Amino acid sequence: RMSVAMRDVLKENEMTNVMGDCYCDDWAFMEAVDNVQSEQFQTEQAERVASLMMRQVQPGSIAIFHMPEKNFRHTGIVALE
């Protein structure tokens, strides 16, 4: 749901709101990974993120990921690779 304030910011900046059509619940996988140092576990979680996304994505899709950063939600970076 978009608030009036959000709508005003979009209008002021001549921007258009878009929504994604596929997502991968990356937050659920990444939260677990951020607390575990095992490289194998991190790789497995990244593969799950990628697999879930690939089951939904189609040409022209807008994919929704949380912003990955090195050492925080790093699984997202691995999944995108």
PyMOL CGO cylinders between C-alpha atoms (Angstrom):
from pymol import cmd
from pymol.cgo import CYLINDER

trace = [
    CYLINDER, 0.00, 0.00, 0.00, 1.35, 3.41, -0.94, 0.3, 1, 1, 1, 1, 1, 1,
    CYLINDER, 1.35, 3.41, -0.94, 0.89, 6.38, 1.36, 0.3, 1, 1, 1, 1, 1, 1,
    CYLINDER, 0.89, 6.38, 1.36, 0.11, 9.89, 0.17, 0.3, 1, 1, 1, 1, 1, 1,
    CYLINDER, 0.11, 9.89, 0.17, 3.64, 10.95, 1.14, 0.3, 1, 1, 1, 1, 1, 1,
    CYLINDER, 3.64, 10.95, 1.14, 5.14, 8.16, -0.98, 0.3, 1, 1, 1, 1, 1, 1,
    CYLINDER, 5.14, 8.16, -0.98, 2.94, 9.10, -3.93, 0.3, 1, 1, 1, 1, 1, 1,
    CYLINDER, 2.94, 9.10, -3.93, 3.98, 12.78, -3.57, 0.3, 1, 1, 1, 1, 1, 1,
    CYLINDER, 3.98, 12.78, -3.57, 7.69, 11.88, -3.62, 0.3, 1, 1, 1, 1, 1, 1,
    CYLINDER, 7.69, 11.88, -3.62, 7.21, 9.83, -6.77, 0.3, 1, 1, 1, 1, 1, 1,
    CYLINDER, 7.21, 9.83, -6.77, 5.32, 12.65, -8.45, 0.3, 1, 1, 1, 1, 1, 1,
    CYLINDER, 5.32, 12.65, -8.45, 7.85, 15.32, -7.40, 0.3, 1, 1, 1, 1, 1, 1,
    CYLINDER, 7.85, 15.32, -7.40, 10.69, 13.24, -8.83, 0.3, 1, 1, 1, 1, 1, 1,
    CYLINDER, 10.69, 13.24, -8.83, 8.78, 12.20, -11.96, 0.3, 1, 1, 1, 1, 1, 1,
    CYLINDER, 8.78, 12.20, -11.96, 9.14, 8.55, -10.99, 0.3, 1, 1, 1, 1, 1, 1,
    CYLINDER, 9.14, 8.55, -10.99, 6.84, 5.59, -11.54, 0.3, 1, 1, 1, 1, 1, 1,
    CYLINDER, 6.84, 5.59, -11.54, 6.16, 2.93, -8.94, 0.3, 1, 1, 1, 1, 1, 1,
    CYLINDER, 6.16, 2.93, -8.94, 6.70, -0.61, -10.21, 0.3, 1, 1, 1, 1, 1, 1,
    CYLINDER, 6.70, -0.61, -10.21, 6.14, -3.96, -8.57, 0.3, 1, 1, 1, 1, 1, 1,
    CYLINDER, 6.14, -3.96, -8.57, 8.04, -7.18, -9.03, 0.3, 1, 1, 1, 1, 1, 1,
    CYLINDER, 8.04, -7.18, -9.03, 6.47, -10.38, -10.23, 0.3, 1, 1, 1, 1, 1, 1,
    CYLINDER, 6.47, -10.38, -10.23, 8.85, -12.87, -8.64, 0.3, 1, 1, 1, 1, 1, 1,
    CYLINDER, 8.85, -12.87, -8.64, 10.62, -13.11, -5.31, 0.3, 1, 1, 1, 1, 1, 1,
    CYLINDER, 10.62, -13.11, -5.31, 12.73, -15.65, -3.48, 0.3, 1, 1, 1, 1, 1, 1,
    CYLINDER, 12.73, -15.65, -3.48, 12.19, -15.14, 0.26, 0.3, 1, 1, 1, 1, 1, 1,
    CYLINDER, 12.19, -15.14, 0.26, 15.88, -14.31, 0.38, 0.3, 1, 1, 1, 1, 1, 1,
    CYLINDER, 15.88, -14.31, 0.38, 15.47, -12.64, 3.77, 0.3, 1, 1, 1, 1, 1, 1,
    CYLINDER, 15.47, -12.64, 3.77, 14.56, -15.99, 5.36, 0.3, 1, 1, 1, 1, 1, 1,
    CYLINDER, 14.56, -15.99, 5.36, 17.59, -17.76, 3.94, 0.3, 1, 1, 1, 1, 1, 1,
    CYLINDER, 17.59, -17.76, 3.94, 19.98, -14.85, 4.46, 0.3, 1, 1, 1, 1, 1, 1,
    CYLINDER, 19.98, -14.85, 4.46, 19.10, -14.37, 8.10, 0.3, 1, 1, 1, 1, 1, 1,
    CYLINDER, 19.10, -14.37, 8.10, 20.20, -17.94, 8.82, 0.3, 1, 1, 1, 1, 1, 1,
    CYLINDER, 20.20, -17.94, 8.82, 23.38, -17.57, 6.76, 0.3, 1, 1, 1, 1, 1, 1,
    CYLINDER, 23.38, -17.57, 6.76, 24.49, -14.34, 8.42, 0.3, 1, 1, 1, 1, 1, 1,
    CYLINDER, 24.49, -14.34, 8.42, 24.71, -16.26, 11.71, 0.3, 1, 1, 1, 1, 1, 1,
    CYLINDER, 24.71, -16.26, 11.71, 26.59, -19.31, 10.37, 0.3, 1, 1, 1, 1, 1, 1,
    CYLINDER, 26.59, -19.31, 10.37, 30.15, -19.25, 9.08, 0.3, 1, 1, 1, 1, 1, 1,
    CYLINDER, 30.15, -19.25, 9.08, 30.12, -22.61, 7.26, 0.3, 1, 1, 1, 1, 1, 1,
    CYLINDER, 30.12, -22.61, 7.26, 30.90, -22.00, 3.59, 0.3, 1, 1, 1, 1, 1, 1,
    CYLINDER, 30.90, -22.00, 3.59, 28.98, -25.16, 2.62, 0.3, 1, 1, 1, 1, 1, 1,
    CYLINDER, 28.98, -25.16, 2.62, 25.88, -23.96, 4.48, 0.3, 1, 1, 1, 1, 1, 1,
    CYLINDER, 25.88, -23.96, 4.48, 26.12, -20.54, 2.83, 0.3, 1, 1, 1, 1, 1, 1,
    CYLINDER, 26.12, -20.54, 2.83, 26.45, -22.14, -0.61, 0.3, 1, 1, 1, 1, 1, 1,
    CYLINDER, 26.45, -22.14, -0.61, 23.43, -24.39, 0.02, 0.3, 1, 1, 1, 1, 1, 1,
    CYLINDER, 23.43, -24.39, 0.02, 21.32, -21.42, 1.10, 0.3, 1, 1, 1, 1, 1, 1,
    CYLINDER, 21.32, -21.42, 1.10, 22.39, -19.42, -1.97, 0.3, 1, 1, 1, 1, 1, 1,
    CYLINDER, 22.39, -19.42, -1.97, 21.38, -22.35, -4.17, 0.3, 1, 1, 1, 1, 1, 1,
    CYLINDER, 21.38, -22.35, -4.17, 17.95, -22.43, -2.50, 0.3, 1, 1, 1, 1, 1, 1,
    CYLINDER, 17.95, -22.43, -2.50, 17.49, -18.70, -3.11, 0.3, 1, 1, 1, 1, 1, 1,
    CYLINDER, 17.49, -18.70, -3.11, 18.51, -19.08, -6.77, 0.3, 1, 1, 1, 1, 1, 1,
    CYLINDER, 18.51, -19.08, -6.77, 16.33, -22.16, -7.28, 0.3, 1, 1, 1, 1, 1, 1,
    CYLINDER, 16.33, -22.16, -7.28, 13.22, -20.49, -5.86, 0.3, 1, 1, 1, 1, 1, 1,
    CYLINDER, 13.22, -20.49, -5.86, 13.77, -17.43, -8.04, 0.3, 1, 1, 1, 1, 1, 1,
    CYLINDER, 13.77, -17.43, -8.04, 14.44, -19.46, -11.18, 0.3, 1, 1, 1, 1, 1, 1,
    CYLINDER, 14.44, -19.46, -11.18, 11.14, -21.34, -10.75, 0.3, 1, 1, 1, 1, 1, 1,
    CYLINDER, 11.14, -21.34, -10.75, 9.27, -18.04, -11.03, 0.3, 1, 1, 1, 1, 1, 1,
    CYLINDER, 9.27, -18.04, -11.03, 11.28, -15.79, -13.33, 0.3, 1, 1, 1, 1, 1, 1,
    CYLINDER, 11.28, -15.79, -13.33, 10.26, -15.31, -16.96, 0.3, 1, 1, 1, 1, 1, 1,
    CYLINDER, 10.26, -15.31, -16.96, 11.61, -13.06, -19.72, 0.3, 1, 1, 1, 1, 1, 1,
    CYLINDER, 11.61, -13.06, -19.72, 10.81, -9.48, -18.71, 0.3, 1, 1, 1, 1, 1, 1,
    CYLINDER, 10.81, -9.48, -18.71, 10.30, -10.31, -15.03, 0.3, 1, 1, 1, 1, 1, 1,
    CYLINDER, 10.30, -10.31, -15.03, 11.10, -7.83, -12.30, 0.3, 1, 1, 1, 1, 1, 1,
    CYLINDER, 11.10, -7.83, -12.30, 12.84, -9.84, -9.60, 0.3, 1, 1, 1, 1, 1, 1,
    CYLINDER, 12.84, -9.84, -9.60, 12.69, -8.78, -5.96, 0.3, 1, 1, 1, 1, 1, 1,
    CYLINDER, 12.69, -8.78, -5.96, 15.82, -9.26, -3.83, 0.3, 1, 1, 1, 1, 1, 1,
    CYLINDER, 15.82, -9.26, -3.83, 16.89, -7.57, -0.63, 0.3, 1, 1, 1, 1, 1, 1,
    CYLINDER, 16.89, -7.57, -0.63, 20.02, -5.50, -1.15, 0.3, 1, 1, 1, 1, 1, 1,
    CYLINDER, 20.02, -5.50, -1.15, 22.98, -7.80, -0.56, 0.3, 1, 1, 1, 1, 1, 1,
    CYLINDER, 22.98, -7.80, -0.56, 26.24, -6.49, 0.84, 0.3, 1, 1, 1, 1, 1, 1,
    CYLINDER, 26.24, -6.49, 0.84, 29.51, -8.23, 1.51, 0.3, 1, 1, 1, 1, 1, 1,
    CYLINDER, 29.51, -8.23, 1.51, 29.29, -9.91, 4.94, 0.3, 1, 1, 1, 1, 1, 1,
    CYLINDER, 29.29, -9.91, 4.94, 25.58, -9.06, 5.19, 0.3, 1, 1, 1, 1, 1, 1,
    CYLINDER, 25.58, -9.06, 5.19, 23.01, -10.87, 3.05, 0.3, 1, 1, 1, 1, 1, 1,
    CYLINDER, 23.01, -10.87, 3.05, 25.99, -12.13, 1.08, 0.3, 1, 1, 1, 1, 1, 1,
    CYLINDER, 25.99, -12.13, 1.08, 23.87, -15.10, -0.03, 0.3, 1, 1, 1, 1, 1, 1,
    CYLINDER, 23.87, -15.10, -0.03, 22.03, -12.73, -2.37, 0.3, 1, 1, 1, 1, 1, 1,
    CYLINDER, 22.03, -12.73, -2.37, 25.25, -11.94, -4.20, 0.3, 1, 1, 1, 1, 1, 1,
    CYLINDER, 25.25, -11.94, -4.20, 26.10, -15.62, -4.57, 0.3, 1, 1, 1, 1, 1, 1,
    CYLINDER, 26.10, -15.62, -4.57, 22.56, -16.44, -5.72, 0.3, 1, 1, 1, 1, 1, 1,
    CYLINDER, 22.56, -16.44, -5.72, 22.69, -13.72, -8.38, 0.3, 1, 1, 1, 1, 1, 1,
    CYLINDER, 22.69, -13.72, -8.38, 26.00, -15.02, -9.70, 0.3, 1, 1, 1, 1, 1, 1,
]
cmd.load_cgo(trace, "trace")
